[in-house]
Amino acid sequence: MKRYAVLAMIAASLLAVSTPAGAEAPPAGKVPGVQGEFIRNFDAADSKLLQLAEAIPAEKFSWRPAEGVRSVSEVLLHAAGSNYMFMNFVGTALPAGVDLKTFETSTVKKDEVIDLLKKSIAHVKTAAAAMSDADLDAQAKWFMGESPKREILFVMASHNHEHLGQLIAYARMNGITPPWSKKE
């Protein structure tokens, strides 16, 4: 837990440019280059995270498989908060009101969790689409040391795939079939 608090403080302290409030995310497949490749990879995980969030009943958002393990809402909010944290590492400011120290436990209400996840996804896609090739090649400091910004973006997409797998397991443990797995 202490590690996440340190990461949040580092992310919050970085100087960055902000994504305009209410900016719409570009549609998947409409952004060329590495930026588009990242957005498509990121979208593959996050669209399924959203589908699962919609499929899981509201009363299960506080469910956790064991004590000390993230609940359904905490997994979704962890993914959303991490979206902001990773984008902060590459130079995009946190939106007003986003506090990474409390974000993961800020709500268990299904509609609020889904709204926060959607906003973080739009934030990532909008900011990534606006990055130039030179931006992607630029080095940035983060908890893994210093890396090209494009590597940080792809680690973020991988991170969301990891938590998608976690949420699939949670759903299956509760008798919920992921929507994309249902036979027609």
MARTI-989828 format. One record per residue (C-alpha): x, y, z; residue in one letter; residue number from 1. Coordinates in pm, whole numbers, plus 50000, padded with zeros to 5 digits. Layout:
% MARTI-989828
+-------+-------+-------+----+-----+
|  east | north |    up | aa |   i |
+-------+-------+-------+----+-----+
|     X |     Y |     Z |  A | NUM |
...
+-------+-------+-------+----+-----+
END
This chain:
% MARTI-989828
+-------+-------+-------+----+-----+
|  east | north |    up | aa |   i |
+-------+-------+-------+----+-----+
| 50000 | 50000 | 50000 |  M |   1 |
| 50287 | 50233 | 50082 |  K |   2 |
| 50432 | 50175 | 49735 |  R |   3 |
| 50109 | 50298 | 49572 |  Y |   4 |
| 50104 | 50607 | 49789 |  A |   5 |
| 50460 | 50690 | 49683 |  V |   6 |
| 50371 | 50629 | 49317 |  L |   7 |
| 50067 | 50852 | 49348 |  A |   8 |
| 50272 | 51130 | 49504 |  M |   9 |
| 50534 | 51103 | 49229 |  I |  10 |
| 50267 | 51107 | 48960 |  A |  11 |
| 50090 | 51404 | 49115 |  A |  12 |
| 50411 | 51602 | 49140 |  S |  13 |
| 50508 | 51579 | 48775 |  L |  14 |
| 50470 | 51891 | 48564 |  L |  15 |
| 50235 | 51825 | 48277 |  A |  16 |
| 49991 | 51961 | 48024 |  V |  17 |
| 49624 | 51899 | 48075 |  S |  18 |
| 49369 | 51725 | 47856 |  T |  19 |
| 49081 | 51965 | 47794 |  P |  20 |
| 48777 | 51889 | 48009 |  A |  21 |
| 48505 | 51715 | 47815 |  G |  22 |
| 48737 | 51631 | 47525 |  A |  23 |
| 48602 | 51336 | 47331 |  E |  24 |
| 48822 | 51033 | 47284 |  A |  25 |
| 48909 | 50949 | 46924 |  P |  26 |
| 48734 | 50642 | 46783 |  P |  27 |
| 48942 | 50324 | 46783 |  A |  28 |
| 49109 | 50270 | 46447 |  G |  29 |
| 49107 | 50638 | 46351 |  K |  30 |
| 49449 | 50733 | 46487 |  V |  31 |
| 49755 | 50649 | 46274 |  P |  32 |
| 50100 | 50535 | 46384 |  G |  33 |
| 50218 | 50409 | 46719 |  V |  34 |
| 49958 | 50625 | 46889 |  Q |  35 |
| 49682 | 50436 | 46708 |  G |  36 |
| 49845 | 50100 | 46780 |  E |  37 |
| 49854 | 50188 | 47148 |  F |  38 |
| 49491 | 50307 | 47150 |  I |  39 |
| 49372 | 49986 | 46981 |  R |  40 |
| 49567 | 49772 | 47231 |  N |  41 |
| 49444 | 49980 | 47524 |  F |  42 |
| 49087 | 49972 | 47391 |  D |  43 |
| 49095 | 49590 | 47367 |  A |  44 |
| 49127 | 49568 | 47746 |  A |  45 |
| 48925 | 49870 | 47850 |  D |  46 |
| 48622 | 49799 | 47634 |  S |  47 |
| 48602 | 49456 | 47800 |  K |  48 |
| 48654 | 49606 | 48147 |  L |  49 |
| 48353 | 49828 | 48075 |  L |  50 |
| 48147 | 49536 | 47945 |  Q |  51 |
| 48222 | 49337 | 48261 |  L |  52 |
| 48146 | 49635 | 48482 |  A |  53 |
| 47806 | 49662 | 48313 |  E |  54 |
| 47742 | 49286 | 48344 |  A |  55 |
| 47828 | 49258 | 48714 |  I |  56 |
| 47530 | 49338 | 48939 |  P |  57 |
| 47562 | 49650 | 49156 |  A |  58 |
| 47543 | 49444 | 49476 |  E |  59 |
| 47862 | 49258 | 49371 |  K |  60 |
| 48075 | 49574 | 49342 |  F |  61 |
| 48186 | 49536 | 49704 |  S |  62 |
| 48254 | 49160 | 49662 |  W |  63 |
| 48611 | 49041 | 49702 |  R |  64 |
| 48743 | 48683 | 49679 |  P |  65 |
| 48925 | 48707 | 50014 |  A |  66 |
| 49014 | 48955 | 50286 |  E |  67 |
| 49294 | 49190 | 50178 |  G |  68 |
| 49222 | 49146 | 49805 |  V |  69 |
| 49069 | 49419 | 49591 |  R |  70 |
| 48692 | 49421 | 49552 |  S |  71 |
| 48523 | 49447 | 49212 |  V |  72 |
| 48490 | 49825 | 49245 |  S |  73 |
| 48851 | 49856 | 49365 |  E |  74 |
| 48982 | 49661 | 49064 |  V |  75 |
| 48791 | 49887 | 48826 |  L |  76 |
| 48895 | 50204 | 49009 |  L |  77 |
| 49255 | 50080 | 49029 |  H |  78 |
| 49257 | 50045 | 48650 |  A |  79 |
| 49099 | 50390 | 48610 |  A |  80 |
| 49334 | 50556 | 48859 |  G |  81 |
| 49633 | 50389 | 48697 |  S |  82 |
| 49523 | 50526 | 48361 |  N |  83 |
| 49558 | 50875 | 48507 |  Y |  84 |
| 49886 | 50792 | 48680 |  M |  85 |
| 50051 | 50649 | 48368 |  F |  86 |
| 49935 | 50944 | 48157 |  M |  87 |
| 50077 | 51178 | 48420 |  N |  88 |
| 50414 | 51006 | 48379 |  F |  89 |
| 50407 | 51089 | 48006 |  V |  90 |
| 50317 | 51452 | 48065 |  G |  91 |
| 49938 | 51475 | 48087 |  T |  92 |
| 49812 | 51650 | 48400 |  A |  93 |
| 49564 | 51484 | 48630 |  L |  94 |
| 49214 | 51621 | 48582 |  P |  95 |
| 49086 | 51851 | 48854 |  A |  96 |
| 48950 | 51656 | 49148 |  G |  97 |
| 49138 | 51332 | 49078 |  V |  98 |
| 49319 | 51227 | 49395 |  D |  99 |
| 49517 | 50912 | 49330 |  L | 100 |
| 49564 | 50849 | 49703 |  K | 101 |
| 49191 | 50793 | 49757 |  T | 102 |
| 49071 | 50711 | 49405 |  F | 103 |
| 49065 | 50331 | 49438 |  E | 104 |
| 48833 | 50336 | 49738 |  T | 105 |
| 48632 | 50646 | 49650 |  S | 106 |
| 48305 | 50465 | 49572 |  T | 107 |
| 48141 | 50124 | 49539 |  V | 108 |
| 47839 | 50257 | 49350 |  K | 109 |
| 47823 | 50085 | 49011 |  K | 110 |
| 47716 | 50390 | 48809 |  D | 111 |
| 47987 | 50608 | 48965 |  E | 112 |
| 48259 | 50345 | 48915 |  V | 113 |
| 48162 | 50300 | 48549 |  I | 114 |
| 48153 | 50677 | 48495 |  D | 115 |
| 48501 | 50718 | 48648 |  L | 116 |
| 48638 | 50434 | 48434 |  L | 117 |
| 48486 | 50584 | 48117 |  K | 118 |
| 48634 | 50925 | 48197 |  K | 119 |
| 48981 | 50778 | 48253 |  S | 120 |
| 48962 | 50587 | 47924 |  I | 121 |
| 48863 | 50902 | 47732 |  A | 122 |
| 49144 | 51092 | 47907 |  H | 123 |
| 49402 | 50835 | 47795 |  V | 124 |
| 49280 | 50805 | 47437 |  K | 125 |
| 49250 | 51180 | 47385 |  T | 126 |
| 49595 | 51253 | 47527 |  A | 127 |
| 49764 | 50961 | 47346 |  A | 128 |
| 49612 | 51062 | 47012 |  A | 129 |
| 49751 | 51413 | 47058 |  A | 130 |
| 50107 | 51293 | 47120 |  M | 131 |
| 50357 | 51342 | 46839 |  S | 132 |
| 50619 | 51087 | 46737 |  D | 133 |
| 50877 | 51309 | 46908 |  A | 134 |
| 50665 | 51298 | 47227 |  D | 135 |
| 50661 | 50919 | 47214 |  L | 136 |
| 51040 | 50905 | 47171 |  D | 137 |
| 51105 | 51145 | 47458 |  A | 138 |
| 51229 | 50997 | 47784 |  Q | 139 |
| 51016 | 51020 | 48098 |  A | 140 |
| 51085 | 50933 | 48460 |  K | 141 |
| 50850 | 50688 | 48627 |  W | 142 |
| 50865 | 50414 | 48889 |  F | 143 |
| 51060 | 50186 | 48651 |  M | 144 |
| 51335 | 50447 | 48605 |  G | 145 |
| 51348 | 50633 | 48276 |  E | 146 |
| 51189 | 50508 | 47954 |  S | 147 |
| 51056 | 50635 | 47623 |  P | 148 |
| 50700 | 50755 | 47672 |  K | 149 |
| 50572 | 50500 | 47420 |  R | 150 |
| 50698 | 50218 | 47645 |  E | 151 |
| 50511 | 50366 | 47940 |  I | 152 |
| 50192 | 50371 | 47730 |  L | 153 |
| 50228 | 50006 | 47635 |  F | 154 |
| 50299 | 49906 | 47996 |  V | 155 |
| 49971 | 50083 | 48084 |  M | 156 |
| 49783 | 49877 | 47825 |  A | 157 |
| 49944 | 49559 | 47960 |  S | 158 |
| 49850 | 49660 | 48314 |  H | 159 |
| 49485 | 49693 | 48212 |  N | 160 |
| 49494 | 49351 | 48041 |  H | 161 |
| 49622 | 49210 | 48372 |  E | 162 |
| 49329 | 49355 | 48564 |  H | 163 |
| 49086 | 49245 | 48293 |  L | 164 |
| 49199 | 48888 | 48364 |  G | 165 |
| 49148 | 48947 | 48735 |  Q | 166 |
| 48796 | 49080 | 48677 |  L | 167 |
| 48711 | 48787 | 48446 |  I | 168 |
| 48802 | 48552 | 48731 |  A | 169 |
| 48589 | 48757 | 48973 |  Y | 170 |
| 48293 | 48746 | 48734 |  A | 171 |
| 48323 | 48370 | 48680 |  R | 172 |
| 48348 | 48311 | 49056 |  M | 173 |
| 48012 | 48489 | 49083 |  N | 174 |
| 47848 | 48293 | 48801 |  G | 175 |
| 47876 | 48578 | 48551 |  I | 176 |
| 47983 | 48497 | 48196 |  T | 177 |
| 48178 | 48775 | 48025 |  P | 178 |
| 47945 | 48923 | 47761 |  P | 179 |
| 48186 | 48858 | 47472 |  W | 180 |
| 48206 | 48487 | 47570 |  S | 181 |
| 47834 | 48416 | 47555 |  K | 182 |
| 47717 | 48196 | 47272 |  K | 183 |
| 47462 | 48356 | 47048 |  E | 184 |
+-------+-------+-------+----+-----+
END
